[in-house]
């Protein structure tokens, strides 16, 4: 009996379906097999027909290994055509794509092996070679050892991993409909035309990283130009060479693109219609500099692994709105600020962000964050961010509750201090983290990277800078640490947990 066709959904002018990734890509490949699908990091172009053939080869290996519909398959998230072909194959098998970062730690991998309940792993080091998919291997696990299946697996297309408060990774479960909604909404935001190329900058080993690059490209037919490793100057060259029209990145990527232009190594204009940027360190200066030096409309975006299609500014928003807002909620999505009693606050008041909409995840996997899954009575997911929503429905992220530094009972918002420090002429990138202090409980440490050609700032120098621009003395950092590069998470954002550990060791706190 044939499978039923996909269901179609529509809200506020946006239409999407719950079709699996494979079905969408296969229709595109059959319609035009010679169309460009991917430009690999080595510059080699891959057509849809070539990707389809490689995916069919991978599908044969998965089926021969006993992969069934709704099984979970771990997939090493390297930015290669072979990885994307295996993702297509997993979808074709009606199994669940579980992308993970290549640098996943041994302890985290042990937890996933114990709790995820996956039937197979695809990577470049384990198991037997996959015929027709160069460089990748497939290893199987015993089905009898997998435990009871989760009823939600029948709806799940992808499971992404993100850090948990207990040190155990959280498994974020997403449906095909949620992923399709997310990419359709971004396609609409960027005003993309059929066949417009997109940029593959962010790592594939997370829910947003996979969705905004691999799923976006293969489901909607936008050629994906892969960037690996990151090189700002080469990225700008590739954007022009392949007429790239949209991409998503984190503030550190945008800052390095701006530095290339500021240093005089790049003077061209960009064909990008928009560049989505998410992260608390996204400042108004970065947005202004991107437009002035690169001709790029950098759009602040608000999202997370649990709810990827969320909110964004638009390319034709006024400049002041682009610099100071994280945009309006996507069609059919609602963002609100909540108080500590989980009540919706009046517009204009600061509170914890709650989101409800079509891209909301199905929940966390059993044993991988399910104890942390909480919704309000009205079905809003509380994100841990602090936001303000104005009367027009625009959202502004003003901090992270967990990032708050509490010094002697006084709360310091790191995002506010970071924004002030980014105005220092020598600072290219900065993160403010807490470090322990016996009397006050916590103090603030500024960890920064210095612009090329600039002198390394001193702690007294940055305090003087903060005084001049008017930041309250109560918010000044007590410590300064200079690094060549800030560590990043799987999504490319600054890894503040790791930075805190580094700061404590480097500053010899508590020793």
C-alpha positions as CSV (number, residue, x, y, z in Angstrom):
1,X,0.0,0.0,0.0
2,X,1.5,3.4,-1.0
3,X,2.4,5.9,1.7
4,X,0.0,8.8,2.1
5,X,1.1,12.1,0.6
6,X,2.4,14.9,2.8
7,X,0.1,17.1,4.8
8,X,0.2,20.8,3.9
9,X,0.2,23.5,6.6
10,X,-0.4,27.3,6.2
11,X,-0.2,30.2,8.6
12,X,-0.1,33.9,8.0
13,X,0.9,33.5,4.4
14,X,3.6,30.8,4.9
15,X,3.0,27.3,3.5
16,X,5.0,24.2,4.3
17,X,4.5,20.4,4.4
18,X,5.6,17.5,6.6
19,X,7.3,15.7,3.7
20,X,10.6,14.0,4.6
21,X,13.9,15.4,3.4
22,X,14.4,12.6,0.9
23,X,11.1,13.1,-0.8
24,X,11.7,16.7,-1.4
25,X,15.2,16.2,-2.7
26,X,14.2,13.3,-4.9
27,X,11.6,15.4,-6.6
28,X,14.2,18.1,-7.3
29,X,16.7,15.6,-8.6
30,X,14.2,14.0,-10.9
31,X,13.1,17.4,-12.2
32,X,16.6,18.6,-13.0
33,X,19.4,16.0,-12.3
34,X,22.1,18.4,-13.8
35,X,21.3,21.3,-11.5
36,X,24.0,22.2,-9.0
37,X,23.4,20.8,-5.5
38,X,26.7,21.4,-3.6
39,X,30.0,23.1,-4.0
40,X,32.3,21.1,-1.7
41,X,34.9,22.7,0.5
42,X,37.6,21.5,-2.0
43,X,35.8,23.4,-4.8
44,X,34.4,20.4,-6.5
45,X,30.7,20.9,-7.8
46,X,28.2,18.2,-7.3
47,X,25.0,17.9,-9.2
48,X,21.7,16.7,-7.8
49,X,22.0,13.6,-9.9
50,X,25.4,12.8,-8.4
51,X,24.1,13.4,-4.9
52,X,21.1,11.2,-5.6
53,X,23.2,8.3,-6.9
54,X,25.5,8.5,-3.8
55,X,22.5,8.6,-1.5
56,X,21.0,5.5,-3.2
57,X,24.3,3.7,-2.6
58,X,24.2,4.7,1.1
59,X,20.6,3.7,1.4
60,X,21.5,0.2,0.1
61,X,24.1,-0.1,2.9
62,X,21.7,1.1,5.6
63,X,19.0,-1.4,4.5
64,X,21.5,-4.2,4.3
65,X,22.6,-3.4,7.8
66,X,19.0,-3.8,9.0
67,X,18.0,-0.1,9.5
68,X,14.2,0.1,9.8
69,X,11.8,3.1,9.7
70,X,12.0,5.2,12.9
71,X,15.4,3.8,13.9
72,X,18.0,6.3,15.1
73,X,21.2,6.6,13.1
74,X,24.1,8.7,14.4
75,X,25.8,10.7,11.6
76,X,29.2,12.4,12.0
77,X,28.6,16.0,11.0
78,X,31.5,16.7,8.7
79,X,30.8,19.3,5.9
80,X,31.2,16.9,3.0
81,X,28.9,15.8,0.1
82,X,29.3,12.3,1.4
83,X,27.8,13.3,4.8
84,X,24.9,15.0,3.1
85,X,24.3,11.9,0.9
86,X,24.1,9.7,4.0
87,X,21.7,12.1,5.6
88,X,19.5,11.8,2.5
89,X,19.8,8.0,2.7
90,X,18.8,7.9,6.4
91,X,15.7,10.0,5.5
92,X,15.0,7.7,2.5
93,X,15.0,4.7,4.9
94,X,12.5,6.7,7.0
95,X,15.0,6.5,9.9
96,X,16.0,9.4,12.2
97,X,19.1,11.5,11.4
98,X,21.2,12.1,14.5
99,X,24.0,14.5,13.5
100,X,26.9,14.9,16.0
101,X,30.1,17.0,16.0
102,X,33.3,15.3,14.8
103,X,35.0,16.5,18.0
104,X,32.4,15.0,20.3
105,X,34.2,14.1,23.6
106,X,34.7,10.5,24.7
107,X,32.5,11.0,27.8
108,X,29.6,12.4,25.8
109,X,29.9,9.7,23.2
110,X,29.7,7.1,26.0
111,X,26.5,8.7,27.3
112,X,25.0,8.7,23.8
113,X,26.0,5.0,23.2
114,X,24.3,4.1,26.5
115,X,21.1,6.2,26.2
116,X,20.3,7.2,22.7
117,X,19.3,3.8,21.5
118,X,20.7,4.2,18.0
119,X,21.0,1.2,15.7
120,X,23.9,2.4,13.6
121,X,26.7,5.0,13.3
122,X,28.0,6.6,10.2
123,X,31.4,8.3,10.4
124,X,35.0,8.2,9.0
125,X,36.5,5.8,11.4
126,X,34.2,3.0,12.6
127,X,32.8,-0.1,10.9
128,X,32.9,-1.2,7.3
129,X,33.3,1.1,4.3
130,X,30.1,2.2,2.6
131,X,30.3,1.2,-1.1
132,X,29.8,4.2,-3.4
133,X,30.3,6.7,-0.5
134,X,34.1,7.4,-0.3
135,X,35.6,7.9,3.1
136,X,32.6,6.9,5.2
137,X,32.0,3.8,7.2
138,X,28.9,2.1,8.8
139,X,28.9,0.3,12.1
140,X,25.9,-1.6,13.5
141,X,24.6,-2.1,17.0
142,X,22.6,-5.1,18.4
143,X,18.9,-4.3,18.2
144,X,18.2,-6.4,21.4
145,X,20.3,-4.0,23.4
146,X,18.5,-0.8,22.3
147,X,15.7,-0.9,24.8
148,X,12.1,0.1,24.4
149,X,11.4,2.4,21.4
150,X,10.0,5.9,22.0
151,X,6.5,6.5,20.6
152,X,7.6,10.0,19.5
153,X,10.1,8.4,17.1
154,X,7.3,7.9,14.5
155,X,7.1,11.7,14.2
156,X,10.8,12.4,14.5
157,X,13.1,13.2,11.5
158,X,16.1,14.5,13.3
159,X,17.7,14.5,16.8
160,X,20.2,17.2,17.6
161,X,22.4,17.4,20.6
162,X,23.0,20.3,22.9
163,X,24.7,20.7,26.3
164,X,22.7,20.0,29.4
165,X,22.8,21.5,32.9
166,X,23.8,18.1,34.4
167,X,26.7,17.5,31.9
168,X,24.6,15.0,30.0
169,X,23.9,16.0,26.3
170,X,20.2,16.9,25.6
171,X,18.7,15.1,22.6
172,X,16.4,17.6,20.9
173,X,13.7,15.8,18.8
174,X,12.4,17.5,15.7
175,X,9.7,16.6,13.1
176,X,10.1,17.0,9.4
177,X,7.3,19.6,9.5
178,X,9.2,21.7,12.0
179,X,12.3,21.7,9.9
180,X,10.4,22.4,6.7
181,X,8.7,25.3,8.4
182,X,12.0,26.7,9.6
183,X,13.7,26.7,6.2
184,X,10.6,28.1,4.4
185,X,10.4,30.9,6.9
186,X,14.1,31.8,6.4
187,X,13.7,31.5,2.6
188,X,10.8,34.1,2.9
189,X,12.9,36.4,5.1
190,X,15.8,36.4,2.7
191,X,13.5,36.9,-0.4
192,X,15.3,34.0,-2.1
193,X,14.5,33.1,-5.7
194,X,14.6,29.5,-6.9
195,X,18.1,28.3,-7.4
196,X,19.8,31.0,-5.3
197,X,22.9,29.6,-3.6
198,X,23.3,29.6,0.2
199,X,26.4,29.5,2.4
200,X,27.4,26.5,4.5
201,X,29.4,28.1,7.4
202,X,28.0,26.7,10.6
203,X,28.9,23.1,11.7
204,X,26.5,20.4,10.8
205,X,26.7,18.6,14.1
206,X,23.7,20.4,15.8
207,X,20.0,20.8,15.1
208,X,20.3,24.4,13.8
209,X,23.6,23.7,12.0
210,X,22.1,20.8,10.1
211,X,18.7,22.5,9.4
212,X,20.0,25.9,8.2
213,X,22.5,24.3,5.8
214,X,21.9,20.7,4.8
215,X,18.1,20.6,5.1
216,X,17.7,24.1,3.8
217,X,19.7,23.3,0.6
218,X,18.5,19.8,-0.2
219,X,14.8,20.3,0.7
220,X,14.4,23.6,-1.2
221,X,16.9,23.3,-4.0
222,X,19.3,26.0,-3.1
223,X,22.9,25.1,-4.0
224,X,25.1,24.9,-0.8
225,X,28.5,26.4,-0.9
226,X,30.5,24.7,1.9
227,X,33.1,26.6,3.9
228,X,35.6,24.3,5.8
229,X,37.8,25.4,7.4
230,X,36.6,28.9,8.1
231,X,38.6,31.6,6.3
232,X,37.0,35.0,6.1
233,X,38.8,36.2,3.0
234,X,38.2,33.0,1.1
235,X,34.5,33.1,2.2
236,X,34.0,36.5,0.7
237,X,35.7,35.3,-2.6
238,X,33.4,32.3,-2.7
239,X,30.3,34.3,-2.0
240,X,31.1,36.4,-5.1
241,X,32.3,33.5,-7.3
242,X,29.1,31.5,-6.7
243,X,26.7,34.5,-6.4
244,X,25.6,33.4,-2.9
245,X,22.5,35.1,-1.7
246,X,21.9,34.0,1.9
247,X,23.7,32.4,4.8
248,X,23.6,32.0,8.5
249,X,26.5,32.5,10.9
250,X,27.4,33.6,14.4
251,X,28.8,37.0,15.4
252,X,32.4,35.7,15.4
253,X,32.1,34.9,11.7
254,X,30.7,38.3,10.9
255,X,33.4,40.1,13.0
256,X,36.2,38.4,11.1
257,X,34.5,39.2,7.7
258,X,34.4,42.9,8.8
259,X,38.1,42.7,9.9
260,X,39.1,41.5,6.5
261,X,37.5,44.6,4.9
262,X,38.7,47.0,7.6
263,X,42.3,45.8,7.0
264,X,42.0,46.5,3.3
265,X,42.4,42.9,2.2
266,X,38.9,43.0,0.7
267,X,37.2,45.9,-1.0
268,X,34.5,44.2,-3.1
269,X,30.7,44.2,-2.7
270,X,28.7,41.2,-1.7
271,X,25.8,39.7,-3.6
272,X,24.2,38.5,-0.4
273,X,20.6,39.5,0.0
274,X,20.9,38.9,3.7
275,X,23.1,37.2,6.3
276,X,21.3,35.8,9.4
277,X,23.3,36.2,12.6
278,X,22.4,34.7,16.0
279,X,24.1,35.2,19.3
280,X,24.1,37.5,22.3
281,X,27.3,39.2,21.2
282,X,25.6,40.5,18.0
283,X,26.1,44.3,18.5
284,X,24.8,47.3,16.7
285,X,28.4,48.2,15.7
286,X,28.7,44.8,13.9
287,X,25.5,45.4,12.0
288,X,26.5,49.0,11.0
289,X,30.1,47.9,10.0
290,X,28.8,45.0,7.9
291,X,26.6,47.3,5.9
292,X,29.2,50.1,5.6
293,X,32.3,47.9,4.8
294,X,30.8,44.9,3.1
295,X,27.4,46.0,1.8
296,X,25.8,43.1,3.8
297,X,22.4,43.3,5.5
298,X,23.1,41.5,8.7
299,X,19.9,40.3,10.2
300,X,19.7,39.6,13.9
301,X,18.0,36.3,14.5
302,X,16.6,34.7,17.6
303,X,16.5,31.0,17.8
304,X,17.8,27.8,19.5
305,X,18.1,24.1,19.1
306,X,14.6,23.6,20.7
307,X,12.8,26.1,18.4
308,X,14.9,27.0,15.3
309,X,12.4,28.9,13.2
310,X,11.7,31.8,15.6
311,X,12.3,35.5,14.9
312,X,14.3,37.7,12.6
313,X,14.7,41.2,11.4
314,X,14.0,41.7,7.6
315,X,16.3,43.1,4.9
316,X,14.1,46.1,4.4
317,X,13.7,47.0,8.1
318,X,14.9,50.5,8.9
319,X,18.6,50.7,10.0
320,X,17.8,51.6,13.6
321,X,15.6,48.5,13.8
322,X,18.2,46.3,12.3
323,X,20.8,47.5,14.9
324,X,18.6,47.3,18.0
325,X,16.1,44.5,17.5
326,X,16.1,40.7,17.0
327,X,13.0,41.0,14.8
328,X,9.5,39.8,14.7
329,X,8.3,36.3,15.3
330,X,8.0,34.1,12.2
331,X,4.5,33.5,10.8
332,X,2.4,31.5,13.2
333,X,5.1,31.8,16.0
334,X,4.5,33.8,19.1
335,X,7.2,35.2,21.5
336,X,6.3,36.6,24.9
337,X,8.1,37.7,28.1
338,X,7.2,35.8,31.2
339,X,7.6,36.6,34.9
340,X,8.9,34.1,37.6
341,X,5.3,32.8,38.0
342,X,5.1,32.0,34.3
343,X,2.7,34.8,33.6
344,X,2.9,36.8,30.4
345,X,4.2,40.3,31.0
346,X,2.8,43.4,29.5
347,X,4.7,44.7,26.4
348,X,7.8,46.6,27.2
349,X,8.6,44.7,30.3
350,X,11.7,42.5,30.6
351,X,11.2,38.8,31.4
352,X,12.1,35.2,30.4
353,X,11.4,34.4,26.8
354,X,8.7,31.9,26.0
355,X,8.0,30.7,22.5
356,X,5.2,28.7,20.9
357,X,5.0,27.8,17.2
358,X,5.3,25.3,14.4
359,X,9.1,24.8,14.8
360,X,8.9,23.9,18.5
361,X,10.6,20.6,19.2
362,X,8.8,17.4,20.1
363,X,10.7,17.1,23.4
364,X,14.0,15.7,24.7
365,X,15.0,12.1,24.3
366,X,14.5,9.8,27.3
367,X,17.6,10.0,29.5
368,X,18.9,12.9,27.4
369,X,17.3,16.0,29.0
370,X,13.7,14.8,29.4
371,X,13.8,15.8,33.0
372,X,14.4,19.4,31.9
373,X,11.5,19.6,29.5
374,X,9.0,22.1,30.7
375,X,6.2,24.0,29.0
376,X,3.9,26.6,30.4
377,X,0.2,25.8,30.7
378,X,-0.4,27.6,27.4
379,X,2.3,25.5,25.6
380,X,5.2,28.0,25.6
381,X,8.7,26.8,25.9
382,X,10.8,28.9,28.3
383,X,14.2,29.4,26.7
384,X,16.3,30.9,29.5
385,X,16.8,34.1,27.5
386,X,15.6,37.5,28.8
387,X,13.7,39.5,26.3
388,X,11.6,42.6,25.8
389,X,8.6,42.6,23.4
390,X,7.4,45.9,22.1
391,X,3.8,46.9,21.1
392,X,4.6,46.3,17.4
393,X,5.7,42.7,18.2
394,X,9.4,43.2,17.8
395,X,11.6,41.1,20.1
396,X,14.9,42.2,21.7
397,X,17.1,39.7,23.5
398,X,18.7,41.5,26.5
399,X,20.5,38.6,28.2
400,X,20.7,35.0,29.4
401,X,19.4,34.1,32.8
402,X,22.0,31.5,33.3
403,X,24.8,33.9,32.2
404,X,23.9,36.5,34.8
405,X,26.8,37.3,37.1
406,X,25.8,37.9,40.7
407,X,28.4,39.9,42.4
408,X,27.6,40.5,46.1
409,X,23.9,40.5,45.3
410,X,24.2,42.8,42.3
411,X,23.2,41.3,39.0
412,X,25.4,41.9,36.0
413,X,24.2,41.2,32.5
414,X,27.3,40.0,30.5
415,X,25.7,41.0,27.1
416,X,25.5,44.6,28.2
417,X,29.2,44.6,29.2
418,X,30.2,42.8,26.0
419,X,28.4,45.3,23.9
420,X,30.3,48.1,25.7
421,X,33.7,46.4,25.4
422,X,33.2,45.8,21.6
423,X,33.3,49.6,21.2
424,X,37.0,49.5,22.3
425,X,39.2,50.0,19.3
426,X,41.5,47.2,20.1
427,X,38.9,44.5,20.9
428,X,37.9,42.2,18.0
429,X,35.9,39.7,20.0
430,X,34.9,39.5,23.7
431,X,33.0,37.3,26.2
432,X,32.3,38.2,29.8
433,X,32.1,35.2,32.2
434,X,31.8,34.7,35.9
435,X,34.7,33.5,38.1
436,X,34.3,32.6,41.8
437,X,35.3,35.0,44.6
438,X,35.1,34.1,48.3
439,X,33.6,37.3,49.6
440,X,31.3,38.4,46.8
441,X,30.5,35.0,45.3
442,X,31.3,35.9,41.7
443,X,33.3,38.5,39.8
444,X,33.4,39.3,36.1
445,X,36.2,38.4,33.8
446,X,36.5,39.8,30.3
447,X,38.1,37.4,27.8
448,X,39.0,39.1,24.5
449,X,40.8,38.8,21.2
450,X,42.7,41.8,19.9
451,X,42.4,43.4,16.5
452,X,45.4,42.9,14.2
453,X,47.9,45.7,14.5
454,X,46.4,47.0,17.9
455,X,48.2,47.0,21.2
456,X,47.0,44.5,23.9
457,X,44.7,46.4,26.2
458,X,45.2,46.4,30.0
459,X,42.5,46.0,32.6
460,X,42.9,49.6,33.6
461,X,42.6,50.6,30.0
462,X,39.3,48.8,29.4
463,X,38.0,50.2,32.7
464,X,38.9,53.7,31.5
465,X,37.1,53.0,28.2
466,X,33.9,51.8,30.1
467,X,34.0,54.9,32.2
468,X,34.2,57.2,29.2
469,X,31.2,55.6,27.5
470,X,29.2,55.7,30.7
471,X,28.8,52.1,31.9
472,X,28.1,51.9,35.6
473,X,31.2,51.1,37.6
474,X,29.3,48.2,39.3
475,X,29.4,46.4,36.0
476,X,33.1,46.7,35.2
477,X,35.1,43.4,35.1
478,X,37.7,42.7,37.7
479,X,39.7,40.5,35.5
480,X,41.0,40.5,31.9
481,X,42.2,37.5,29.9
482,X,43.5,37.9,26.3
483,X,43.4,34.9,23.9
484,X,44.2,34.3,20.3
485,X,40.8,32.7,19.7
486,X,37.7,32.1,21.8
487,X,36.5,28.5,22.1
488,X,33.2,27.7,20.3
489,X,30.3,25.3,20.7
490,X,29.0,22.9,18.1
491,X,26.8,25.7,16.7
492,X,29.8,28.1,16.4
493,X,28.9,30.3,19.3
494,X,31.3,31.2,22.1
495,X,31.6,28.3,24.6
496,X,31.2,30.2,27.8
497,X,31.3,27.1,30.0
498,X,34.7,26.3,28.7
499,X,35.8,29.9,29.0
500,X,34.9,29.9,32.7
501,X,37.1,26.9,33.3
502,X,40.0,28.5,31.3
503,X,39.6,31.8,33.1
504,X,39.8,30.0,36.5
505,X,42.9,28.1,35.5
506,X,44.7,31.0,33.8
507,X,44.0,33.5,36.6
508,X,44.9,30.9,39.3
509,X,41.7,31.5,41.1
510,X,41.2,29.4,44.1
511,X,44.8,28.1,44.0
